[in-house]
Amino acid sequence: MILEIAVLTIRPGSEDAFEAGVRAAVPLFRRARGCHGMELRRSVESPGRYLLHVRWETLEDHTVHFRGSADFQEWRRLVGDFFEGPPAVEHAAVAVAGF
Amino acid sequence: MILEIAVLTIRPGSEDAFEAGVRAAVPLFRRARGCHGMELRRSVESPGRYLLHVRWETLEDHTVHFRGSADFQEWRRLVGDFFEGPPAVEHAAVAVAGF
């Protein structure tokens, strides 16, 4: 399982509309191949900064299948106008499962 | 519920020892006031870069109670020597729960 972490900086004043766009996009992730869940978190220290966490079965489920899909275009249509700049995206695998 | 996200860059060659230190530290988090879980993830793109995710009941459970505890000193004793630089720590609250 791979966690996608996208850091999204949102134009000031667009936070509510951005969050509504993400809520509208939940079904896109729900039906995406290999997607096991997603959530959007908002930074406490920098309220214009959001972290999108998406759990994927494999790296390629995100980088190839989702990014190559029409639903990715729909995702960008729903939220892309609110981005202050390009998202910073990385992926991470569990090293210590913890609890 | 607040997610602590600590970005930890680890000295090259120390990754296995660092991961063992985090495993040894799991009980510290398990018994910490307001701690609901933790996991360590390793970046796919930058293998020296780790993300520690800790779920806290409140911000203060991390910033006041845990950081002020003897167990925080023990945490730093277990893993601090492996840090390449100071950790970057932020906190985030759920904005869209997703699935």
N, CA and C atoms of all chains as a GROMACS GRO file, in nm:
protein
  594
    1MET      N    1   0.085  -0.121   0.000
    1MET     CA    2   0.000   0.000   0.000
    1MET      C    3   0.088   0.125   0.000
    2ILE      N    4   0.050   0.219  -0.081
    2ILE     CA    5   0.126   0.342  -0.097
    2ILE      C    6   0.037   0.460  -0.058
    3LEU      N    7   0.094   0.551   0.020
    3LEU     CA    8   0.021   0.674   0.052
    3LEU      C    9   0.070   0.785  -0.039
    4GLU      N   10  -0.024   0.844  -0.112
    4GLU     CA   11   0.007   0.968  -0.185
    4GLU      C   12  -0.015   1.086  -0.091
    5ILE      N   13   0.083   1.175  -0.086
    5ILE     CA   14   0.070   1.296  -0.006
    5ILE      C   15   0.085   1.414  -0.102
    6ALA      N   16  -0.022   1.489  -0.119
    6ALA     CA   17  -0.017   1.607  -0.205
    6ALA      C   18  -0.033   1.729  -0.115
    7VAL      N   19   0.063   1.819  -0.122
    7VAL     CA   20   0.055   1.944  -0.047
    7VAL      C   21  -0.002   2.049  -0.141
    8LEU      N   22  -0.115   2.106  -0.102
    8LEU     CA   23  -0.189   2.197  -0.188
    8LEU      C   24  -0.200   2.332  -0.117
    9THR      N   25  -0.151   2.436  -0.181
    9THR     CA   26  -0.165   2.571  -0.126
    9THR      C   27  -0.276   2.640  -0.204
   10ILE      N   28  -0.373   2.690  -0.128
   10ILE     CA   29  -0.500   2.736  -0.186
   10ILE      C   30  -0.505   2.889  -0.181
   11ARG      N   31  -0.559   2.948  -0.287
   11ARG     CA   32  -0.568   3.094  -0.293
   11ARG      C   33  -0.652   3.146  -0.176
   12PRO      N   34  -0.603   3.250  -0.108
   12PRO     CA   35  -0.677   3.303   0.008
   12PRO      C   36  -0.820   3.340  -0.030
   13GLY      N   37  -0.914   3.300   0.053
   13GLY     CA   38  -1.054   3.327   0.027
   13GLY      C   39  -1.125   3.216  -0.048
   14SER      N   40  -1.047   3.120  -0.103
   14SER     CA   41  -1.106   3.010  -0.181
   14SER      C   42  -1.118   2.882  -0.100
   15GLU      N   43  -1.088   2.887   0.028
   15GLU     CA   44  -1.080   2.763   0.106
   15GLU      C   45  -1.213   2.688   0.108
   16ASP      N   46  -1.323   2.758   0.131
   16ASP     CA   47  -1.453   2.689   0.140
   16ASP      C   48  -1.490   2.626   0.005
   17ALA      N   49  -1.468   2.700  -0.104
   17ALA     CA   50  -1.500   2.648  -0.237
   17ALA      C   51  -1.410   2.530  -0.271
   18PHE      N   52  -1.284   2.539  -0.233
   18PHE     CA   53  -1.192   2.427  -0.255
   18PHE      C   54  -1.238   2.302  -0.179
   19GLU      N   55  -1.273   2.320  -0.052
   19GLU     CA   56  -1.318   2.204   0.027
   19GLU      C   57  -1.445   2.144  -0.033
   20ALA      N   58  -1.534   2.228  -0.084
   20ALA     CA   59  -1.656   2.178  -0.149
   20ALA      C   60  -1.620   2.099  -0.275
   21GLY      N   61  -1.520   2.147  -0.349
   21GLY     CA   62  -1.474   2.075  -0.468
   21GLY      C   63  -1.418   1.939  -0.432
   22VAL      N   64  -1.341   1.933  -0.324
   22VAL     CA   65  -1.286   1.804  -0.283
   22VAL      C   66  -1.399   1.710  -0.240
   23ARG      N   67  -1.497   1.764  -0.168
   23ARG     CA   68  -1.610   1.678  -0.129
   23ARG      C   69  -1.681   1.623  -0.253
   24ALA      N   70  -1.697   1.708  -0.354
   24ALA     CA   71  -1.763   1.664  -0.478
   24ALA      C   72  -1.680   1.560  -0.552
   25ALA      N   73  -1.549   1.560  -0.527
   25ALA     CA   74  -1.458   1.468  -0.598
   25ALA      C   75  -1.444   1.333  -0.529
   26VAL      N   76  -1.499   1.319  -0.409
   26VAL     CA   77  -1.481   1.192  -0.336
   26VAL      C   78  -1.522   1.071  -0.421
   27PRO      N   79  -1.635   1.076  -0.495
   27PRO     CA   80  -1.673   0.959  -0.576
   27PRO      C   81  -1.568   0.923  -0.683
   28LEU      N   82  -1.492   1.020  -0.731
   28LEU     CA   83  -1.389   0.990  -0.832
   28LEU      C   84  -1.284   0.897  -0.772
   29PHE      N   85  -1.244   0.928  -0.646
   29PHE     CA   86  -1.145   0.843  -0.580
   29PHE      C   87  -1.207   0.709  -0.540
   30ARG      N   88  -1.332   0.715  -0.498
   30ARG     CA   89  -1.398   0.592  -0.454
   30ARG      C   90  -1.403   0.488  -0.566
   31ARG      N   91  -1.417   0.536  -0.690
   31ARG     CA   92  -1.427   0.440  -0.800
   31ARG      C   93  -1.294   0.417  -0.872
   32ALA      N   94  -1.189   0.486  -0.829
   32ALA     CA   95  -1.059   0.472  -0.897
   32ALA      C   96  -0.999   0.334  -0.867
   33ARG      N   97  -0.938   0.277  -0.970
   33ARG     CA   98  -0.870   0.148  -0.956
   33ARG      C   99  -0.763   0.153  -0.846
   34GLY      N  100  -0.772   0.061  -0.751
   34GLY     CA  101  -0.668   0.049  -0.649
   34GLY      C  102  -0.672   0.156  -0.542
   35CYS      N  103  -0.775   0.238  -0.539
   35CYS     CA  104  -0.783   0.342  -0.436
   35CYS      C  105  -0.854   0.288  -0.312
   36HIS      N  106  -0.784   0.296  -0.198
   36HIS     CA  107  -0.838   0.240  -0.074
   36HIS      C  108  -0.886   0.346   0.024
   37GLY      N  109  -0.880   0.472  -0.015
   37GLY     CA  110  -0.930   0.575   0.075
   37GLY      C  111  -0.860   0.707   0.053
   38MET      N  112  -0.924   0.814   0.096
   38MET     CA  113  -0.863   0.948   0.086
   38MET      C  114  -0.921   1.035   0.195
   39GLU      N  115  -0.844   1.138   0.229
   39GLU     CA  116  -0.893   1.240   0.319
   39GLU      C  117  -0.815   1.369   0.292
   40LEU      N  118  -0.879   1.479   0.324
   40LEU     CA  119  -0.814   1.610   0.309
   40LEU      C  120  -0.796   1.668   0.448
   41ARG      N  121  -0.674   1.711   0.476
   41ARG     CA  122  -0.645   1.775   0.604
   41ARG      C  123  -0.594   1.916   0.581
   42ARG      N  124  -0.626   2.002   0.677
   42ARG     CA  125  -0.588   2.143   0.668
   42ARG      C  126  -0.486   2.174   0.776
   43SER      N  127  -0.378   2.239   0.737
   43SER     CA  128  -0.271   2.271   0.832
   43SER      C  129  -0.322   2.363   0.942
   44VAL      N  130  -0.283   2.333   1.064
   44VAL     CA  131  -0.316   2.420   1.178
   44VAL      C  132  -0.230   2.545   1.172
   45GLU      N  133  -0.103   2.530   1.139
   45GLU     CA  134  -0.009   2.642   1.142
   45GLU      C  135  -0.025   2.734   1.019
   46SER      N  136  -0.066   2.680   0.905
   46SER     CA  137  -0.078   2.757   0.779
   46SER      C  138  -0.212   2.721   0.716
   47PRO      N  139  -0.319   2.794   0.750
   47PRO     CA  140  -0.454   2.751   0.709
   47PRO      C  141  -0.478   2.749   0.558
   48GLY      N  142  -0.391   2.810   0.478
   48GLY     CA  143  -0.405   2.800   0.332
   48GLY      C  144  -0.340   2.676   0.274
   49ARG      N  145  -0.281   2.597   0.362
   49ARG     CA  146  -0.205   2.479   0.320
   49ARG      C  147  -0.285   2.354   0.358
   50TYR      N  148  -0.308   2.270   0.259
   50TYR     CA  149  -0.384   2.146   0.279
   50TYR      C  150  -0.296   2.026   0.244
   51LEU      N  151  -0.325   1.914   0.308
   51LEU     CA  152  -0.259   1.788   0.276
   51LEU      C  153  -0.366   1.692   0.229
   52LEU      N  154  -0.354   1.646   0.106
   52LEU     CA  155  -0.443   1.543   0.055
   52LEU      C  156  -0.371   1.409   0.069
   53HIS      N  157  -0.432   1.318   0.141
   53HIS     CA  158  -0.377   1.184   0.160
   53HIS      C  159  -0.465   1.084   0.086
   54VAL      N  160  -0.405   1.009  -0.006
   54VAL     CA  161  -0.481   0.908  -0.080
   54VAL      C  162  -0.405   0.776  -0.070
   55ARG      N  163  -0.475   0.672  -0.032
   55ARG     CA  164  -0.413   0.539  -0.020
   55ARG      C  165  -0.438   0.460  -0.149
   56TRP      N  166  -0.327   0.413  -0.209
   56TRP     CA  167  -0.333   0.339  -0.335
   56TRP      C  168  -0.272   0.200  -0.317
   57GLU      N  169  -0.329   0.106  -0.387
   57GLU     CA  170  -0.277  -0.031  -0.383
   57GLU      C  171  -0.131  -0.034  -0.433
   58THR      N  172  -0.106   0.032  -0.545
   58THR     CA  173   0.030   0.040  -0.601
   58THR      C  174   0.057   0.185  -0.644
   59LEU      N  175   0.185   0.215  -0.661
   59LEU     CA  176   0.224   0.348  -0.709
   59LEU      C  177   0.159   0.378  -0.844
   60GLU      N  178   0.156   0.276  -0.931
   60GLU     CA  179   0.104   0.296  -1.066
   60GLU      C  180  -0.046   0.322  -1.068
   61ASP      N  181  -0.117   0.271  -0.966
   61ASP     CA  182  -0.260   0.301  -0.961
   61ASP      C  183  -0.282   0.453  -0.956
   62HIS      N  184  -0.189   0.523  -0.892
   62HIS     CA  185  -0.198   0.669  -0.892
   62HIS      C  186  -0.135   0.730  -1.017
   63THR      N  187  -0.006   0.696  -1.037
   63THR     CA  188   0.073   0.772  -1.135
   63THR      C  189   0.037   0.739  -1.279
   64VAL      N  190  -0.009   0.617  -1.304
   64VAL     CA  191  -0.043   0.576  -1.440
   64VAL      C  192  -0.195   0.575  -1.459
   65HIS      N  193  -0.262   0.492  -1.379
   65HIS     CA  194  -0.404   0.469  -1.406
   65HIS      C  195  -0.490   0.591  -1.371
   66PHE      N  196  -0.472   0.646  -1.250
   66PHE     CA  197  -0.557   0.760  -1.214
   66PHE      C  198  -0.520   0.884  -1.294
   67ARG      N  199  -0.390   0.914  -1.300
   67ARG     CA  200  -0.350   1.036  -1.373
   67ARG      C  201  -0.383   1.028  -1.522
   68GLY      N  202  -0.394   0.906  -1.574
   68GLY     CA  203  -0.429   0.890  -1.714
   68GLY      C  204  -0.578   0.884  -1.741
   69SER      N  205  -0.659   0.898  -1.638
   69SER     CA  206  -0.803   0.876  -1.653
   69SER      C  207  -0.878   1.007  -1.677
   70ALA      N  208  -0.999   0.993  -1.730
   70ALA     CA  209  -1.087   1.110  -1.744
   70ALA      C  210  -1.122   1.166  -1.607
   71ASP      N  211  -1.128   1.078  -1.506
   71ASP     CA  212  -1.162   1.127  -1.372
   71ASP      C  213  -1.054   1.220  -1.316
   72PHE      N  214  -0.930   1.203  -1.359
   72PHE     CA  215  -0.826   1.296  -1.314
   72PHE      C  216  -0.852   1.435  -1.373
   73GLN      N  217  -0.896   1.440  -1.497
   73GLN     CA  218  -0.932   1.568  -1.558
   73GLN      C  219  -1.048   1.632  -1.481
   74GLU      N  220  -1.142   1.547  -1.441
   74GLU     CA  221  -1.257   1.597  -1.364
   74GLU      C  222  -1.212   1.648  -1.227
   75TRP      N  223  -1.120   1.577  -1.164
   75TRP     CA  224  -1.062   1.621  -1.036
   75TRP      C  225  -1.000   1.760  -1.051
   76ARG      N  226  -0.917   1.777  -1.155
   76ARG     CA  227  -0.854   1.906  -1.176
   76ARG      C  228  -0.956   2.015  -1.209
   77ARG      N  229  -1.063   1.976  -1.279
   77ARG     CA  230  -1.168   2.073  -1.312
   77ARG      C  231  -1.238   2.121  -1.183
   78LEU      N  232  -1.256   2.028  -1.090
   78LEU     CA  233  -1.327   2.061  -0.966
   78LEU      C  234  -1.243   2.148  -0.872
   79VAL      N  235  -1.111   2.126  -0.869
   79VAL     CA  236  -1.030   2.192  -0.766
   79VAL      C  237  -0.913   2.275  -0.819
   80GLY      N  238  -0.873   2.253  -0.944
   80GLY     CA  239  -0.748   2.312  -0.994
   80GLY      C  240  -0.746   2.464  -0.992
   81ASP      N  241  -0.862   2.528  -1.010
   81ASP     CA  242  -0.865   2.675  -1.013
   81ASP      C  243  -0.831   2.736  -0.878
   82PHE      N  244  -0.839   2.656  -0.772
   82PHE     CA  245  -0.815   2.711  -0.638
   82PHE      C  246  -0.669   2.700  -0.596
   83PHE      N  247  -0.588   2.630  -0.675
   83PHE     CA  248  -0.447   2.611  -0.639
   83PHE      C  249  -0.370   2.742  -0.657
   84GLU      N  250  -0.291   2.776  -0.556
   84GLU     CA  251  -0.204   2.895  -0.566
   84GLU      C  252  -0.084   2.865  -0.657
   85GLY      N  253  -0.042   2.741  -0.659
   85GLY     CA  254   0.070   2.698  -0.744
   85GLY      C  255   0.056   2.549  -0.767
   86PRO      N  256   0.153   2.490  -0.836
   86PRO     CA  257   0.143   2.346  -0.860
   86PRO      C  258   0.153   2.267  -0.730
   87PRO      N  259   0.072   2.160  -0.714
   87PRO     CA  260   0.081   2.077  -0.594
   87PRO      C  261   0.218   2.010  -0.584
   88ALA      N  262   0.263   1.988  -0.462
   88ALA     CA  263   0.384   1.908  -0.438
   88ALA      C  264   0.338   1.768  -0.398
   89VAL      N  265   0.374   1.670  -0.479
   89VAL     CA  266   0.322   1.535  -0.458
   89VAL      C  267   0.437   1.440  -0.427
   90GLU      N  268   0.421   1.359  -0.324
   90GLU     CA  269   0.515   1.250  -0.303
   90GLU      C  270   0.438   1.126  -0.259
   91HIS      N  271   0.510   1.014  -0.257
   91HIS     CA  272   0.450   0.886  -0.219
   91HIS      C  273   0.535   0.825  -0.109
   92ALA      N  274   0.468   0.750  -0.021
   92ALA     CA  275   0.542   0.690   0.090
   92ALA      C  276   0.483   0.553   0.122
   93ALA      N  277   0.571   0.463   0.161
   93ALA     CA  278   0.531   0.326   0.200
   93ALA      C  279   0.551   0.311   0.350
   94VAL      N  280   0.472   0.224   0.411
   94VAL     CA  281   0.484   0.204   0.556
   94VAL      C  282   0.621   0.145   0.588
   95ALA      N  283   0.690   0.206   0.686
   95ALA     CA  284   0.818   0.153   0.734
   95ALA      C  285   0.800   0.089   0.871
   96VAL      N  286   0.722   0.155   0.958
   96VAL     CA  287   0.689   0.100   1.090
   96VAL      C  288   0.539   0.120   1.108
   97ALA      N  289   0.467   0.008   1.124
   97ALA     CA  290   0.321   0.015   1.124
   97ALA      C  291   0.266   0.082   1.249
   98GLY      N  292   0.339   0.078   1.359
   98GLY     CA  293   0.293   0.144   1.480
   98GLY      C  294   0.166   0.084   1.533
   99PHE      N  295   0.064   0.170   1.556
   99PHE     CA  296  -0.065   0.119   1.607
   99PHE      C  297  -0.174   0.214   1.568
  100MET      N  298  -0.963   1.564   1.647
  100MET     CA  299  -0.842   1.483   1.627
  100MET      C  300  -0.742   1.560   1.538
  101ILE      N  301  -0.619   1.558   1.580
  101ILE     CA  302  -0.514   1.632   1.511
  101ILE      C  303  -0.408   1.532   1.463
  102LEU      N  304  -0.365   1.549   1.338
  102LEU     CA  305  -0.255   1.466   1.288
  102LEU      C  306  -0.126   1.547   1.297
  103GLU      N  307  -0.028   1.492   1.365
  103GLU     CA  308   0.108   1.548   1.362
  103GLU      C  309   0.179   1.486   1.243
  104ILE      N  310   0.242   1.571   1.163
  104ILE     CA  311   0.322   1.522   1.051
  104ILE      C  312   0.465   1.574   1.074
  105ALA      N  313   0.556   1.483   1.097
  105ALA     CA  314   0.696   1.522   1.115
  105ALA      C  315   0.774   1.468   0.997
  106VAL      N  316   0.842   1.555   0.926
  106VAL     CA  317   0.927   1.514   0.814
  106VAL      C  318   1.069   1.501   0.869
  107LEU      N  319   1.122   1.380   0.858
  107LEU     CA  320   1.251   1.346   0.918
  107LEU      C  321   1.347   1.304   0.807
  108THR      N  322   1.458   1.375   0.796
  108THR     CA  323   1.561   1.336   0.700
  108THR      C  324   1.672   1.267   0.778
  109ILE      N  325   1.704   1.145   0.733
  109ILE     CA  326   1.789   1.055   0.810
  109ILE      C  327   1.926   1.045   0.742
  110ARG      N  328   2.029   1.040   0.822
  110ARG     CA  329   2.166   1.032   0.770
  110ARG      C  330   2.182   0.906   0.686
  111PRO      N  331   2.240   0.918   0.567
  111PRO     CA  332   2.254   0.801   0.479
  111PRO      C  333   2.326   0.687   0.551
  112GLY      N  334   2.271   0.567   0.537
  112GLY     CA  335   2.329   0.450   0.601
  112GLY      C  336   2.270   0.420   0.738
  113SER      N  337   2.193   0.518   0.793
  113SER     CA  338   2.134   0.499   0.927
  113SER      C  339   1.989   0.456   0.921
  114GLU      N  340   1.938   0.429   0.800
  114GLU     CA  341   1.794   0.405   0.787
  114GLU      C  342   1.747   0.286   0.870
  115ASP      N  343   1.820   0.174   0.864
  115ASP     CA  344   1.775   0.055   0.938
  115ASP      C  345   1.778   0.080   1.089
  116ALA      N  346   1.883   0.145   1.137
  116ALA     CA  347   1.894   0.173   1.280
  116ALA      C  348   1.785   0.272   1.323
  117PHE      N  349   1.758   0.368   1.237
  117PHE     CA  350   1.651   0.463   1.268
  117PHE      C  351   1.516   0.392   1.277
  118GLU      N  352   1.487   0.307   1.180
  118GLU     CA  353   1.359   0.234   1.183
  118GLU      C  354   1.348   0.146   1.308
  119ALA      N  355   1.459   0.085   1.347
  119ALA     CA  356   1.459   0.003   1.470
  119ALA      C  357   1.432   0.091   1.592
  120GLY      N  358   1.489   0.212   1.592
  120GLY     CA  359   1.463   0.306   1.702
  120GLY      C  360   1.317   0.345   1.709
  121VAL      N  361   1.256   0.368   1.593
  121VAL     CA  362   1.113   0.403   1.593
  121VAL      C  363   1.030   0.286   1.643
  122ARG      N  364   1.067   0.164   1.599
  122ARG     CA  365   0.993   0.047   1.649
  122ARG      C  366   1.004   0.036   1.801
  123ALA      N  367   1.122   0.064   1.854
  123ALA     CA  368   1.142   0.057   2.000
  123ALA      C  369   1.062   0.166   2.072
  124ALA      N  370   1.031   0.273   1.999
  124ALA     CA  371   0.962   0.387   2.061
  124ALA      C  372   0.810   0.374   2.056
  125VAL      N  373   0.758   0.274   1.986
  125VAL     CA  374   0.612   0.262   1.974
  125VAL      C  375   0.542   0.263   2.110
  126PRO      N  376   0.596   0.192   2.212
  126PRO     CA  377   0.527   0.196   2.343
  126PRO      C  378   0.520   0.336   2.406
  127LEU      N  379   0.615   0.423   2.373
  127LEU     CA  380   0.610   0.560   2.426
  127LEU      C  381   0.485   0.632   2.375
  128PHE      N  382   0.457   0.612   2.247
  128PHE     CA  383   0.338   0.675   2.189
  128PHE      C  384   0.211   0.605   2.237
  129ARG      N  385   0.220   0.475   2.251
  129ARG     CA  386   0.102   0.399   2.293
  129ARG      C  387   0.053   0.446   2.430
  130ARG      N  388   0.148   0.484   2.517
  130ARG     CA  389   0.104   0.525   2.652
  130ARG      C  390   0.093   0.676   2.666
  131ALA      N  391   0.120   0.750   2.562
  131ALA     CA  392   0.112   0.897   2.572
  131ALA      C  393  -0.033   0.942   2.583
  132ARG      N  394  -0.055   1.041   2.666
  132ARG     CA  395  -0.189   1.099   2.684
  132ARG      C  396  -0.244   1.149   2.550
  133GLY      N  397  -0.364   1.104   2.515
  133GLY     CA  398  -0.432   1.155   2.395
  133GLY      C  399  -0.376   1.103   2.264
  134CYS      N  400  -0.287   1.005   2.267
  134CYS     CA  401  -0.231   0.953   2.142
  134CYS      C  402  -0.318   0.838   2.091
  135HIS      N  403  -0.366   0.852   1.969
  135HIS     CA  404  -0.458   0.753   1.912
  135HIS      C  405  -0.392   0.665   1.807
  136GLY      N  406  -0.265   0.684   1.781
  136GLY     CA  407  -0.199   0.597   1.684
  136GLY      C  408  -0.081   0.667   1.619
  137MET      N  409   0.008   0.589   1.564
  137MET     CA  410   0.124   0.645   1.493
  137MET      C  411   0.171   0.546   1.388
  138GLU      N  412   0.237   0.600   1.287
  138GLU     CA  413   0.302   0.514   1.188
  138GLU      C  414   0.417   0.594   1.125
  139LEU      N  415   0.514   0.519   1.077
  139LEU     CA  416   0.627   0.581   1.008
  139LEU      C  417   0.621   0.539   0.863
  140ARG      N  418   0.631   0.636   0.774
  140ARG     CA  419   0.633   0.607   0.630
  140ARG      C  420   0.762   0.659   0.570
  141ARG      N  421   0.807   0.588   0.467
  141ARG     CA  422   0.932   0.624   0.400
  141ARG      C  423   0.901   0.670   0.259
  142SER      N  424   0.958   0.782   0.220
  142SER     CA  425   0.932   0.838   0.088
  142SER      C  426   0.981   0.744  -0.022
  143VAL      N  427   0.899   0.727  -0.123
  143VAL     CA  428   0.939   0.648  -0.240
  143VAL      C  429   1.041   0.726  -0.322
  144GLU      N  430   1.018   0.856  -0.337
  144GLU     CA  431   1.103   0.938  -0.424
  144GLU      C  432   1.236   0.974  -0.358
  145SER      N  433   1.238   0.987  -0.226
  145SER     CA  434   1.359   1.027  -0.152
  145SER      C  435   1.374   0.934  -0.033
  146PRO      N  436   1.443   0.820  -0.050
  146PRO     CA  437   1.442   0.717   0.055
  146PRO      C  438   1.504   0.759   0.188
  147GLY      N  439   1.577   0.870   0.193
  147GLY     CA  440   1.628   0.920   0.321
  147GLY      C  441   1.528   1.005   0.396
  148ARG      N  442   1.412   1.022   0.335
  148ARG     CA  443   1.309   1.111   0.390
  148ARG      C  444   1.194   1.025   0.444
  149TYR      N  445   1.160   1.048   0.569
  149TYR     CA  446   1.052   0.974   0.636
  149TYR      C  447   0.945   1.071   0.682
  150LEU      N  448   0.823   1.019   0.686
  150LEU     CA  449   0.711   1.095   0.741
  150LEU      C  450   0.659   1.019   0.863
  151LEU      N  451   0.666   1.084   0.976
  151LEU     CA  452   0.606   1.027   1.098
  151LEU      C  453   0.468   1.089   1.114
  152HIS      N  454   0.367   1.005   1.119
  152HIS     CA  455   0.229   1.050   1.140
  152HIS      C  456   0.183   1.003   1.277
  153VAL      N  457   0.141   1.098   1.360
  153VAL     CA  458   0.090   1.064   1.493
  153VAL      C  459  -0.045   1.131   1.511
  154ARG      N  460  -0.144   1.053   1.552
  154ARG     CA  461  -0.278   1.108   1.574
  154ARG      C  462  -0.295   1.141   1.723
  155TRP      N  463  -0.331   1.268   1.748
  155TRP     CA  464  -0.348   1.318   1.885
  155TRP      C  465  -0.491   1.367   1.905
  156GLU      N  466  -0.539   1.347   2.026
  156GLU     CA  467  -0.673   1.395   2.060
  156GLU      C  468  -0.679   1.549   2.045
  157THR      N  469  -0.580   1.617   2.099
  157THR     CA  470  -0.572   1.764   2.088
  157THR      C  471  -0.430   1.804   2.050
  158LEU      N  472  -0.416   1.926   2.001
  158LEU     CA  473  -0.283   1.979   1.968
  158LEU      C  474  -0.192   1.978   2.091
  159GLU      N  475  -0.249   2.014   2.205
  159GLU     CA  476  -0.169   2.025   2.328
  159GLU      C  477  -0.122   1.888   2.378
  160ASP      N  478  -0.196   1.783   2.344
  160ASP     CA  479  -0.147   1.649   2.383
  160ASP      C  480  -0.009   1.625   2.323
  161HIS      N  481   0.015   1.680   2.204
  161HIS     CA  482   0.149   1.670   2.146
  161HIS      C  483   0.242   1.780   2.196
  162THR      N  484   0.198   1.905   2.178
  162THR     CA  485   0.292   2.017   2.195
  162THR      C  486   0.325   2.046   2.341
  163VAL      N  487   0.231   2.017   2.430
  163VAL     CA  488   0.254   2.046   2.573
  163VAL      C  489   0.286   1.917   2.648
  164HIS      N  490   0.192   1.821   2.641
  164HIS     CA  491   0.204   1.705   2.731
  164HIS      C  492   0.315   1.610   2.685
  165PHE      N  493   0.314   1.576   2.555
  165PHE     CA  494   0.417   1.481   2.510
  165PHE      C  495   0.555   1.546   2.509
  166ARG      N  496   0.563   1.666   2.450
  166ARG     CA  497   0.695   1.730   2.441
  166ARG      C  498   0.751   1.764   2.578
  167GLY      N  499   0.664   1.778   2.677
  167GLY     CA  500   0.711   1.807   2.813
  167GLY      C  501   0.739   1.683   2.896
  168SER      N  502   0.724   1.566   2.836
  168SER     CA  503   0.735   1.441   2.914
  168SER      C  504   0.875   1.381   2.907
  169ALA      N  505   0.902   1.296   3.004
  169ALA     CA  506   1.028   1.220   3.001
  169ALA      C  507   1.031   1.127   2.879
  170ASP      N  508   0.912   1.081   2.837
  170ASP     CA  509   0.908   0.992   2.720
  170ASP      C  510   0.952   1.064   2.592
  171PHE      N  511   0.935   1.195   2.586
  171PHE     CA  512   0.985   1.268   2.469
  171PHE      C  513   1.138   1.267   2.467
  172GLN      N  514   1.197   1.281   2.584
  172GLN     CA  515   1.343   1.272   2.592
  172GLN      C  516   1.390   1.133   2.549
  173GLU      N  517   1.312   1.031   2.590
  173GLU     CA  518   1.347   0.894   2.552
  173GLU      C  519   1.332   0.876   2.401
  174TRP      N  520   1.227   0.932   2.342
  174TRP     CA  521   1.206   0.930   2.196
  174TRP      C  522   1.327   0.990   2.125
  175ARG      N  523   1.371   1.107   2.171
  175ARG     CA  524   1.485   1.172   2.109
  175ARG      C  525   1.614   1.092   2.130
  176ARG      N  526   1.624   1.026   2.244
  176ARG     CA  527   1.742   0.944   2.271
  176ARG      C  528   1.747   0.826   2.173
  177LEU      N  529   1.628   0.771   2.144
  177LEU     CA  530   1.621   0.653   2.056
  177LEU      C  531   1.649   0.687   1.909
  178VAL      N  532   1.607   0.806   1.864
  178VAL     CA  533   1.612   0.834   1.720
  178VAL      C  534   1.688   0.960   1.682
  179GLY      N  535   1.711   1.050   1.778
  179GLY     CA  536   1.764   1.183   1.746
  179GLY      C  537   1.900   1.181   1.677
  180ASP      N  538   1.983   1.084   1.711
  180ASP     CA  539   2.118   1.079   1.653
  180ASP      C  540   2.115   1.050   1.503
  181PHE      N  541   2.003   0.999   1.453
  181PHE     CA  542   1.996   0.963   1.312
  181PHE      C  543   1.946   1.078   1.224
  182PHE      N  544   1.899   1.185   1.288
  182PHE     CA  545   1.844   1.298   1.211
  182PHE      C  546   1.957   1.372   1.140
  183GLU      N  547   1.935   1.400   1.011
  183GLU     CA  548   2.032   1.480   0.936
  183GLU      C  549   2.022   1.628   0.973
  184GLY      N  550   1.902   1.670   1.012
  184GLY     CA  551   1.878   1.808   1.055
  184GLY      C  552   1.756   1.809   1.143
  185PRO      N  553   1.712   1.926   1.186
  185PRO     CA  554   1.594   1.931   1.272
  185PRO      C  555   1.470   1.887   1.195
  186PRO      N  556   1.381   1.809   1.259
  186PRO     CA  557   1.256   1.768   1.194
  186PRO      C  558   1.170   1.890   1.160
  187ALA      N  559   1.095   1.877   1.052
  187ALA     CA  560   0.993   1.978   1.019
  187ALA      C  561   0.859   1.923   1.065
  188VAL      N  562   0.796   1.992   1.158
  188VAL     CA  563   0.674   1.939   1.219
  188VAL      C  564   0.557   2.032   1.190
  189GLU      N  565   0.445   1.974   1.145
  189GLU     CA  566   0.324   2.052   1.138
  189GLU      C  567   0.207   1.966   1.184
  190HIS      N  568   0.094   2.033   1.202
  190HIS     CA  569  -0.027   1.965   1.250
  190HIS      C  570  -0.140   1.996   1.153
  191ALA      N  571  -0.232   1.900   1.139
  191ALA     CA  572  -0.342   1.921   1.045
  191ALA      C  573  -0.468   1.856   1.100
  192ALA      N  574  -0.579   1.920   1.072
  192ALA     CA  575  -0.711   1.872   1.114
  192ALA      C  576  -0.787   1.826   0.991
  193VAL      N  577  -0.878   1.730   1.008
  193VAL     CA  578  -0.955   1.681   0.894
  193VAL      C  579  -1.044   1.792   0.839
  194ALA      N  580  -1.038   1.812   0.708
  194ALA     CA  581  -1.126   1.908   0.640
  194ALA      C  582  -1.234   1.834   0.561
  195VAL      N  583  -1.196   1.726   0.492
  195VAL     CA  584  -1.292   1.641   0.422
  195VAL      C  585  -1.257   1.496   0.456
  196ALA      N  586  -1.352   1.428   0.521
  196ALA     CA  587  -1.322   1.295   0.574
  196ALA      C  588  -1.302   1.191   0.466
  197GLY      N  589  -1.361   1.212   0.349
  197GLY     CA  590  -1.341   1.116   0.240
  197GLY      C  591  -1.394   0.979   0.275
  198PHE      N  592  -1.310   0.878   0.258
  198PHE     CA  593  -1.353   0.740   0.289
  198PHE      C  594  -1.233   0.659   0.324
   0.00000   0.00000   0.00000
